[in-house]
């Protein structure tokens, strides 16, 4: 579109000045090219990171202002940072609209209050808001705090108020969230990971030792084969996807996509295979069967670096869909039989010949023998030739000089067996020898800019920072707790790094409680809340509906749009006494009580929940660090102050914490000691600074530290350099042990900006800082053979030089441990080995198994009809009643993201709203013909839980598949619209989804549920 000079300025004056006009199709005529001042000439440049997905793209923010005391700078331009080694100056459509997000008309400017039964907001001041919230919280805590349980055990827990924490705020805000919530005794503390990548940690940690992306974004370019399954990075992580294209262009990599839709990733892939939603485990177990049957295994790797040779107890079994130990009454497993056979020294028995019938290798062969080609095709609907192509292409990487990288996201995690789907992928990569290798790994693509960080910091109901579990009420003493969570070494001479758990825990307690944590009071162990059950988000909804949860703090989270079963969430929130929403934007959750017609049909007068809406800063207005998918902690800087009366999250928490502390100091209250003992000794307790909190997260010496030879290592007050320096005697403090090394005596390592890559293999260890210990590829000892020589001599990552390990990366291994000591690479696991058999670390089995979604379109499981779906998923009575049947809802629906929008945030940004203004649903040409639906028609999509209306998009990207003799249609439902924002109003897609979650993490099954489709 062209316009003249006058028309161009009319557009700018009309309110579009904050939008990139070229992106809207306007190209000014030649007259506009007259000489003018360079627009960035007097601007201040600030380095930051994109707030959306976890690629963590670098951005440059430009602002103008004269620096006067009472003046505010204004952001007027944002572009990609060309120095950033991952994004290299690129931004996706979401990142291109960041300036519209910052300047959105939906940005909150001042605190507001909604009275019980009211249908409107009223403006209030900060002091009034903080005081009223503090008094509501104290009243609820004092009335409901449980100091001891019915057995007289000290539990110190508060379960009637919960807190949802952001996934885009900084790690420093997250650390304050943790101290604030746990200091008060809260158990119902959650973050977005519960609704996205919860199964990732549940699956990867038992497989390898840590629950995070094994490699990094840049390393994807080194792969010879790339399998994209359970994700669509071209759409959801567009800038990160450039490394897939790099692999194709410069490494001749074969890219394969397995997905229910022919998506944007598939459009540039070498091969696409369709699959029925919810059948991924069967597909991958079929791949494992193919690799074994066709001897496409890296045998030396498998024998040396996995538990294939270890013997499993004789009473372990799998029969007709059930593992040994299943209790029909409790629907839980007794996992006693899922263990190794031990010798008289407590070490796992081995069979190096792999002939013993109880060795893991032979048990695995037997388990996957059912997943033949015909069985996989029958369950998944994937054509035979497509499935075989995937198997054959992956199999080419069983040699030592080729690697495959597997990329996945929510398409795997959003299933009731999501953890076991990921376990399948881990097992494939172990069999092929692709873990610890350049261009290999399991690369979990996180969806939010700091959901990795908030998971690292333990902001989930049963977690503590650094992936330590929160103690339960059954662990009544510090000794019993540490004894339960510190693993015994199962093979002689192995590292078993978790044996250092007491050092990590005591250092955490010294960080939380400071001088109040002493050896005499077990480092404050009794002050920690002890759990009796999981208080995850679906449990929280149940507690609200039962009148057992009264208050809710929501920070940078939109649960009405994110929780499963929106109508259930609305009913639950309506039972609360008070809700506090801390957010930069006006969200559906804050306005759940507002009647929006059929989009949100509620009776405002009947809802008695008090709601406080507190305006917070956004990414461009705060200093701090965020952790991307690659575990890189990147420090960013604020360009401007928050708008209006908005405050930084840390300042809101600081004010609320200090007001609560004043109330307890002046008025007393229940369990005041535990709360008043929290170490909140910042220079300004009402406004903790990010630098203070970051140094605290790293950790410091509380007294002089000496090594075993008596040499002074650290002076009192110095920052620790590594988690290896932590002690269990109270002489060190570290809030998050895996972040030790991020801010040392040398300074802020997270702010490092050396992007040099001498090897050309993407080893940019000087950019930012990666946990743990700045390692960029985890388990990298496995990149070399048993003698210490690189498997692939052309791409050596780590090698033994006769005295130490050295290479492109920080060794994930004792640097002086010689190969002849035969120490295994997976140092976080008790046996040092990658786990083909996961022992008792997952509640639904030591091997993966295919189970149907809770709403199955075929109503049976072809492998074991008596056990259709996972037998150990948690099902609340309300949710069981809300499940639909294929007779009423004959089509399988799956939810997904589109590239122009991010969750429910970017609909507030004008540029993105223009790009995708209206809600739509995708259906196949065959279903459209059967229903007489054309593209653009209004349709109604319904489930047992409710319905949405949207425009139909009839597409060849979806096809019916033949599953168990039936034609199964898939309906594609993007998840971005709602009744707030700059887009046209729409329905929340989670209206359709049920509330039953993955068996290990309780992450809801958003990717496979039943619906009906009707033309309106």
N, C-alpha and C positions, 0 to 999 in steps of 0.2 A: 504494500500500500504506500502511495506517495502523498505528500502534502506540501503546501507552500510554507514559507517562513512564518507568515501570520497564523496560519492554521496550526503549525507546530507549536507556537507559543500559547495559543488558545488551549491546546490539549494539556500543556504543562500547567497552565493556570487553572485548569479544571480539575486538578487534584491527582493527576497522574505523574507528577514530577518525581515521586519516589519509586516509580516503576521503570524498569529498563524498557524504553519504547521500542527499541529494535526487536526485542523479544515478542512484542505485540504485532509486529509486521509493519511498523511505520518506518520508512526510510526517507529522511529529510531530503528535499531537492538540493540542487547544486548550490543555490544561493546561501545555504546554511554553512557552506564550507569556507566562508570568509575567515581570515586570520582572527584568532581570539586567544585569550589567555589559557594556558594549560590548566585544566580544572583542578589538578592535584597540586598545583604550585605551592599554595599556602596551607595545604592540608596536613594534618597529623596522621601518620601511618601507625596502625596498631596491628600486631600479629595475633591471630586467634585461630580457632578451629570451628568448622561447621558443627551445628548443634543437632543435626539429624542422625544419619546412620553412623555405624561404628567404623567406617573407613577412616574417619578422623581427618578429613581433608584440611589442608592449611588454607587460611584466608587472610587477606589484607583488608583492614577496615580503615576507611578514610573519613576523617571528621574535621569540622571547622569550628573555631571558637577562639576568642582572644585571651582566654585564660583568666579573665576577671573573676573576682571572688564570687560575685552573685550571678555569673553568667554560666550557661550550660553549653557544652560542645554539642554539635549535631552531626550525626552520621549521614553522609550523602552518597557514599559509593562503597561497594564491596566487590572484590575480585579474588581469584585464586592466587595462592602464594606459589610463584614459580620455583622457589627453592625447596618446597616440600617434596621429599623423595617418593611419597606414595601418589599424591594427587598431581604434582608437577604443574601447578597452575590451573588445573581443570576444576570445574564445578558442574554438577548435574543440574537438571531443572529445579530441583528443590533448593540447592545451594545458590542458584542464580536468583532466587526470589528471597534471599535472606533479608535484604533491606526492607522488603514489604512486610516481613514478619516483625522486624524491629519496630516499624512505624505503623503496624496494624491498628485500625480503628478499634479493635477488640482489646488493645492493651489496657490493663487496669491502671488507674492513676491514683486511687486513694482507697482506704479501707471502707467496706460496706457491710451492712447488717440486714439480715432478713429475719423478721420476728415470726414466732409461731403462728401459722394460719394466714400469714400475709401473702400478698401476690406481688410485692415490689421490694426493691432494695432501698435502703436509706444510708446516707453517708454518715460515718462516725470518725472520730479521731483515733490516732494510733494508741495513745495512752488508755483511752476507754476500751478499745478493742483488746489490747493485751491484758488489761486488768480483768475484764469480764471473762475472757478465755481462761486465764489462770485460775480464777475462782471456780469456774465450771469444772476444770480439770481436777483441782484440789478436792472439791466436794465429791466428785465421782471416785477419785482415788481413796479418799478417807473412808467412804462408805463401802467400798468393794475390794479394797486391797486385802489379799490373802497372805498372811505371814506364815501360817502353817497349814498343812493339808489335814485331812481327817485322821491320818495316822500320826500326827504330831511332828511331821518332818518340816523343817524350815524351807519354805518355797519362795517367799517374798515376791509374789507376782501380782500384776494388775492386768486383768483380762477384759475389763469392761470399756476400755478405751483403746483404740488402735491407731496406727500411723502407717500411711502409705508414703513411701519416699520416692523422690524423683529418680529418673534414669538419665537425666541430661544435666543436672547440676554438677558441680565440681566434686572431686573426691574429698576436698576439705569440708565442704558442706555435708557430705555423707558421713564423715567421721563425727561431726557435731550431731547429726541426726542420731547416730548410734549412741553416743554418750547421753544425749538428752532422753531418748526413749528407754533405753535399758536402765539408765540411772533412776528413772521413775518406776521401773519394774514392769514395763510393757512387754508382753509376749506377742501380741498381734502387730508385729512390725514387718512390713513387706516392701518390695520394690518391683518394678516392671518385669524383672527376670522370672518371677513366678508365672507370668502370663506369656513368656516367650521362650527363653533358653534354659529354663529349669532342668529339663532332661539332659542337657549337654553336660552339666557337672555330674549328674547322677550316673551317666554312662562313661564319660571319658576318664573320670577319676578312677573307677574300678579297673579300667582297661590299661591305663598307662601311669596313673599316679596323680595327675592334675586334670582339672576339668575345664581346660581352656584350649583355644586354637593352638595347634602344635607348631605351626610355621608362621608365616606372615604374608601380608598382601603382596609385597614385591616378589617374594620367593615363588609365587604361583607361576611366574614367567619361566621358571626353570623346569617345569613339569613336561614330561613327554606325552602323558595322557591326563586329561582333566575330565572327571565325572562330576556333573552338576545334577544333583538330585535332592529334592526337598528344599529347593531354593531357586531363585531367579535373579542372580546378581546383576544381569544386564538391566533389570528393571528396578530392583531394590537397592543395589550398590553399584550404580553405573560407573563411577570413577574407579572403584576397586576392580571392576570388570575389565578395565583396560589391560590389566596384567594377564588376563586370559587371552586377550587379543595379541598381546606381546608374545605369549607362548606359541600361539598359532603362527605368527609372522616370522619369528626369529628362531623358534625351536621346533618348528613343524609339528607342534603338538596336535594330537587328535582330541577334539572336544566332543563330549557326549552329554546329552540332556535327557533325563528321564523325568517326566512330569505329566500330570493329567491334561495340561494344555500345551499347545505348540506356542511357547511364550517367546519373549524377546531374546532370551539366552539361546533358545533352540534355533532361532532365525539365523544365527551366525555359527551354529555348531556344525560339526561334520556328520553327526548322527543324532537322531531323535527317536526315542522310544516312548510311546504312550503307556500310562499305567492307571489303574483304578485307584482313587484316593483311599488310603487306609490299608493298602496291600504291600507297602514298601518292604516290610520285614521278609515276606515270602520271596520277593524279587531278589533281595540281597543274600538270603540264605541259599537261594538257587545259584547265585554267583559262587558262593563258597563251595557248594556241591560240585559245580563245574570245575573250579580250580583244583580241587582234590582229585576228582575222577580223571582229569586230564593231566595230572602231575605238573601243574603250572604253579609251583610253590618255590620260594627261595629257601631251600631246605636247610642250608647252613645257618641262616638267620633264624628260622623257626626253631631249630634244635638248640641253638645257643642262647637266644634272646627272648623266647616265649616259654610259657609253662606247659608246652606240648608234652614234655617228658615226665611231668609230675603225675603221681598216682592219686586218684580220687577215692574216697571211702567206698567200701563195698555196698553200703546201704543207700548210696545215691542212685536214683532212677528217674526215668521219665516215661510215663504211661498215659496214653489217651488224653493228651493235652495238659496233664498235671505232672509237676515235679514232685519228688518225694517230700513228705512232710506236710502235705496240705491238710488243713483243718476245715472240714465242711461247715462247722458251726461259726467260726470266726472269719472264715474266708481269708486266712493268712497262712503263710508257710512257717513251719519250724525248720530253720535252715541248717540244723546240726549236721545233716548228711552232706551238705554242699561244701565239704572241706577236704583237704588233702589227707592222705594217710601219713602219719608221723612216725618217725623212729624213736628210739629210747631217749634221744637227746632233744626231742621236740622239733626236729627238722623234717621237712617234706621229703618223702621217698621219691625216687626217680627210676625211670627205665630209659636209659640212653639208647636202647635199641628200638624203641617205639613199638614193641611187640606185645607188651603187657595189655590185657584187655581193659584194665582200669586206668591206663594213662590217658591224659586229656586228649591226645591226638586221636586215639581210637574211639573215645566217647564222642568226640566231635564228628568224626566220620559217620558214626551210627546215627547221631542226631540229625544231620543234614541229609541223610540218605533218602528221606521222603521228599525232598525238594528237587524232584526231577524236572526236566524241561516241560513235560506235559502238566505237572502239578503247578508249576509257576504260571504257565500260560492260562491255566484254568482259573487260578485265584486272581491273577493280576489283570487279565485281559490283554496283556502285551503280546503282539504277534511273535511267533517263534523266531523268525529271522532277526527281529529287532533285539530280542533278548540275547540271542547268541552273539550278535555283533558286540554288545556291551561286554559280555563275558570274554570274548576272544581279544578284544582291544585291551581290557584291563590285564589280561593274562600276559600280554607282551612285556609287562613291567616286572615279571618275576625274576628277570636277570639283574645283575648287579649294576649295570650302567644305564638303567632306565628307571624312571619313577612316575608314579601317578599321584595326582592331588585330588582329593575329594572335597567338594564344596557343598555345604548344606546350610539351611536356615530353618525357618519355622515350618516348612513343609514336612520336616521330620519330627520336630518337637511337639507339634500340635496334634498328637495322637495318644490314645490311652496306652499304647505300647511304644511311645516315642523314644524312651531311653533305650529300649532293646533294638530299635531300628538303628540308632547311632552305634550301639554295640556291634551290630553286624558290620558296619563300615570299618570300625576299629579292627575287627577280626580279619577282614579282607586285607587291610593294609599291613597287618602283622604277617599274614601268610605270604604276601608279596614282598615283604622286606622294605616297606616304604615309610616306616616311622623313624624319625630322626635323620632323615635324608633330605638333601637339597632337592626341592621340587616335589616333595612327598607330603605326607601328613594328612590329618583330618582337620579341615579348616572350617570351623564353626563361624558363620558370618553373623555377628551380633547386629541387632537392628537399631539400637539406640546409642547415642554418642557416648554415654557413660554407664550403660547397663553392665558392662564388664566391671567397671570400678565399684559400682554399688554392690555387686555380687562379691567382689574381693573383700569388701568392707563388712560383710556379714549381715547385710540388711534384709534378712529373711527370718521367718519366725523362729527357726531352730538353729540358727547359725551365729557364729562369732567371726570377727575379722580373721583373714588368712585361712579360711576354710576349716576352722575348728568348730566342732559342734557345741551348742549351748548345753549345759548340763540339764539332765532330767531330774524329776523328783525321786527317782530310784537311786541316783548318785548322791548320797547324803553327806559325803565328806569329800574334801579335795583329793585325798588319797584314792578313794574309790572311783572318782571321776577320771583322774589322770590314768589310773590303772585300766579303765575301760576304753579310753580313747587312744592310748599309746600302744601301737602294735608291737608284738614280739617278732623278732627276726626269724623267718622260716627257712632260710638257707644260710649255711655258715659263711661268714665273711662279707655278707651283703651290707650295703650302706643303710637301707631302711631309714631314710632321713626323718620320717615321722617319729622316730624314737626320741627326737629332740622336742617333742610336744611340750613337756614341762617348761622348757626355756621360753618357748613362744607364749605359753599361757601366762606364766608369771610376769613376763615383760608387758603383756597386754594389761594385766590387772594393775600394774604399777602406772601404766599410762592412764587408765580410767580413774583410779582412786588415789594416785599420788602417794603422799606420805601416810595416808590413812590405811593403805594396804601394807600389812606387816606379816612376818612369819607367824606371829602369835595369833592373828585372826585368819590364817590360811589365805593371806593376800586378798581378803575381802570376798572369799568364795561364797559365803552365806548371803551376801548382798545381791549376787546375780539372781535374776528370776529363773526358777526351775520349772520346766514345762511338764505337763501331764498329757498333752496331745499337740498335734500341729495346729497352729493358728494361722494357716494360710488364708488366702482371700476367699476361697469358697466356704471354708469354715466360718470366716468372719460374717459372711452373708447369712449363714444359718444362725449364728449367735444373735445377729440383729433381729432376724425374724422371730426368734424365740424370746426377745426382750432381754437378752443377756449381754448386749453390747450397747453402750449409751453414747459414747463419743467417738469421733473420727477426725483425725488430722490428715489432710490430703495435700501433699507437697509435689507440685509439678507432675501430677498424675490425673487421669480422667477416667475414673473407674466406671462411671455409667456407660461410657463408650468402650471400655476395655474388658470389664468383667464378662464372663459368660452369662447368657440369659438376662438381657437388659431389663425385662419386666420384673424379674425376680430382684434384681439390684435396686430398682425403683422402690419396690415394696420394702426392701430391707432398709434403705436409707430413710424411708418415711417413718421407721420405728425408732430412729435415733433421737436422742435428746438434743445433741448439738453436733455440728459439723464445722470444721475449720478448713478452708481451702486457701492454700498459699500458691499462687500461680501468676505468671505474667499476663495470662489471657483469660478471657471469659469462657469458661468451659460448660459443657452440658452437666457435669457433676455438680458444680456450684449452683446450677439452676434446675436441678432435678425436680423441684417443687413447682416449676412454672408450667402452666398448661400451654402446649404448643400444638393443639389439635391432635390429629392422629399420629404425629411424630412423637408426642409425649403427652398422652391423654390422662392427666392426673387432676385431682381435686385439691387445689392449693389450700383451700380453707381447712381441709381435713388433715393436712400435714403439719404437725406441731414441732418439727425440727427447727431449732435455731441454727442459722447459718451465718458464718463470718467469711467474708471474701477479702483476703489480704493480698495486695499487689506486690509482686516480687520482681527481682531483676531477671534479665535473660542473659544468654551466653555473652553478648557483646558488652555487658555491663559488669562483669565480674572477672577477677583474677582467679587463677587456680589451675588444677590439672584434671584431665579426663583420660580414661584408658580406652583405647580403641580395640578392635577385635584382635589385633596382633599383640595385645598386652602392653602396648606402648603407652606410657604415661607422658602426655604432652602438656606442657605448661602454656597457658594462654593469658592474655592481658586484657583488661577492660579498656574500651575505647571511650566510653562516656559514662555518666552517672545514669541510674534508672530514671524513667520519666515521672513527672508529677511527684507524688508522695511515696512512690514505690521504694522498697528497701531491698537490700541484698538478703538472701535466705539466711545467711549467718547472723545478720543483725536481727532478723525476726526471731530466730531461735534464741539468740543471746538475750533479747529483751524478755522473751517468754520464760526462759530458764531463770534469769535473775529475779523476775517478779515472783515466780513460784518459790524460789529459795527464800526471798524475803517473807513470803507468807508462812513458810514452815519455820523460819527462824523466829518470827514474831508471834505466831499463833499456835505453833506446834502442829501435830497431826500424826496420822498413822505412818509407822515406818519412816519417820523423818530422817533417822540416822543414815540409812542407805542412800537416800537422795542427797543429803547434805554432804556426804563423803565424796561425791563425784568431783574429780579434779577439773575445775573450770577456771583455772587461775591464769586467764589471759590478761594482757595489758589493759584492755577494756572488756570486761566480761559481757557487756551488752553488745559488743561488736568485735568478736574474734576475727583476727586477720588471717587470710589464707596461708601466709608464710609461716605463721605460728603453728597452725594446725598441720601443715605439711611437714615441718620439722618434727613435730610430735608423732606423726604417722611413721616416719623413718625410724626414730628412736635415738636415745642418747644414753650415755653412761651416767649413773647416779652416784658413782664413786669411782676411784681409780680402778682400772681393770688390768689384770696381769695375765699373761699366758702361763702354760704349764711349767715353763722354765723360769718363771718369776720376772719376765721382761714386761715392762709397762707397755700396754697396748693402747689404752685410752685414758685420758685424764677425765676426772669428774667434770661433767657438763659438756663434754665433746659429743658430737654426733657420731653414731656408730657407722661403720663403713659397710657392714655386711651382717646378715642374720647369723653368720657363724660366730659373731661376737656376743650374742645374747646369752644371758645366764638365767638360772632358775633360783638364784639366791636373793633376788630383789635388787641387784646392783645395776640392772639395766631396765629401761622402759622402751617399749615399742608398741604403738597402737596396732600396726598391721605388719607382721613379721615379713611377709612377702614383699613389702615395700621398702624394706631395709636396704639402703644403698641409693635411694632416690634423692635424698638431700643430706649429703655428707659434709665433712669439714671442708671439702673442696667446693661446696656450694650446691646449687639447685641443679641436679643432673637432669631433671625433667625439662629444663629449659635449653638443653644442649641442641645446637643447630649445625652440626657438622654432617653434611650430606655426602661426603666422599665415599666412593665405592670402588676401591682399587681392583677388586676381583672381577667386577662386572656382573656378579651374581646376586646383587641386591643386599649385600652385607653392609648396612649403613648403621653400624653400632654406635656412631657418634651423634645420631639424631634422637633426641628425647632419651627416655630410659625405659627399658622393658623389664617387667618382673618375670622370673626371679633373676636377680644378679645381672641384669642387662643381657640375658640370653635371648637370642632372636629365633632359634630353632630348638625346641625342647627335645630331650632325649638324644642329643647329638652324638653321644658315645656310640649309639647304634649305627652311625654312618660309617664306622670302621669295623673290620672283621675281628675275630677273636685275637688275632696277633697284633692288632692296632693299626693295620693298614686300611686306607680308605677303600670301601667297596668299589667306588667309582674313581679311579685315579685321575681322570680328567676334571672331576669336580670334587676335590677333597674338601670336606668341611672340618674334620678333626682327625688328627693322627698322633700316634705315639712316637716321640723322637729319641727314645732311649732313656730319657729322664723325666719327661712330663708330657702331658697332652697339650697340643697347641693347634691353632687353625684360624678359620675366619670368625669363629664365634667363641663366646665364653663357654668353656666346657661344662656340660651338665653332668658333672662327674668329679670325683676327687682328682685333682689335677696331677697328683703324684702316684696314683694307683696304677701300677704296671699291669699290662695285659696278663702276665703269668699268674697274677693273683686271682684271676677269673672272677672279678667283680662284675655283676651284670648291669646293663645300662639304665634300667628303670628304677632309679634310686629312691623314688617315693613309695614303692611297693615293698612289702615285707620280704618277698622272695627275689626282688630285683628284676623280675621278668614281666614282659608284656603278657596280658591275660587273655587267652582264648577262652578260658573258663574263669568266670569272675567271682567264684566262691560265693560268699553270703552277702556281698556288697550291694546287691539289688534285690528288691523285695519280690520281683516276679520271675526270678530264675537265673541260674548261673550261665545258661545258654539262651540266646534269643529264640523266640517262637512266634509264628504268625497267629495273631488273634484278630478277629473281626472288630471293626469299630462298634461302639455301643449301639449305634443305629446302623444295622447291617442291611444293605439292599438285597442280600440273598438269604438272610435269615438262618444261615447255617455256617459251619466251618468245614470245608471239604476234608480237612486233615483229621479232625476229631469232632464230629457233630455234637457230642455230649458236652463239650466245652467250647462254646462259640466265641465269646469275648474273654478278655483277661479275667481270670477268676479272683484276682486280688485287688481290683480297682475299688476305691472307696465310693459307695453310692449312698447318698442321703435319701431318706424316704420321699421327700419332695421332688428330688431330681429323678428318682425312679418313675414316679407318676408322670413326669414331663417328657419321657422318652416316646418317640413316635415309631410307627411300624411302616414297612414298605407298602403295605396295602393302601395306606392313606397318603403316604408321602413317598412316591415311587422313585424320586431322583436323588442322586448323591450331590450334595453341595460342598464346595470347598471355598475358603476365603483366601484373599491375597491382596498384595499392594500393587499400586501402579506408580510409574516413575515420576509423574508430575506432583503427586501428593505423598505426604508422610503421615501415617496414622491419622490423628485428628488435629494436627497442629497446622499444617500448611493450608488448610481451608480458610485460615485467618489471614493468609498472605494474598494480596490482590492478584499478583502475577500468576500464582498457582491456581487460584480460583478461576481466573479467566481461562487458563489452559484446560481445566477439568471442572466445569461449572455445575454439572448435574449428575446425579446418581444413575448408574447403569448396572445391568447384570448381563453376563454372557451366556448364551445358549447355543447349542449346535444347530446346524442347518436342518438336520433330521427332526430334532425336537420342535423347531420352529414350524416346520411343515406340518407336523402332526397336530400342532396347536393353532395353526393359522396365524402365526405371529410373524411380523415383519420388523426389520430394524427400525427403531424409533417408536414402536408401539409401547404403550404403558402396560406393564405386567404386574401381577401380584405374586410374590414368592412367600410361601407360608411353611411353617414347621409346627410341631406340637406346641412350641412356646409362643408363637406369635407370627406376625407377617410384616413385610415391607413392600413398598411399591417403588418401581424404578422403570427406566427406559430399557427396552430390550436391545441388545447388540447381538445380532445373528452372525455367527462366525464359523469359519472352517477350522479355527484353532482347537475346537472341541469336536470329538467324535464319539459316538456310542461304542462301547467295548463289549465283547462277549465274555461274560464271567459265569462260570458254573452253568453254562447252557442258557443264560439269560442275557438280553440286551440291556446294558446299564448306561444311562445317560448321566453326564456330569454337568452341573450348573456352576458357573464361576461368579463369585460375589466379591467385588472389591469392598474394602472395609473403611472408607475414609469420610463419609458424609455424616452430617448430624444437623441439629437444629440451632447451632450457633456458627458464626463465621461469615466469610465473604462469599462463599458459594451459595447456590440456591439451597434452601432447606431440604434435608433428606432424612431418611430413617437410619438409625444406628443398626449396622449389620448384625451386631451381636444379639439383636432381638431374636434371631433364629437359632442360636447355638445353645446346646445344653451345658450343664455345669459339671459334668463328670470329667475328671482329669487323669493324667498319666499316673501310673501306679506308684512311681517313686517320688515324683516331684509335685503332683497334683496340678500340673499345667494343663489347662482345659483342651478338649478335643475340638479345636476350631476348624480343622481341615477335613473332616469327614462327618457329615450329618445329613439327615434326610429332609427333603422339601417337596412341595408341589409347586407347579408353575401354572398360572392361569392368565389369559389375556383379559385386561380390564375393559 
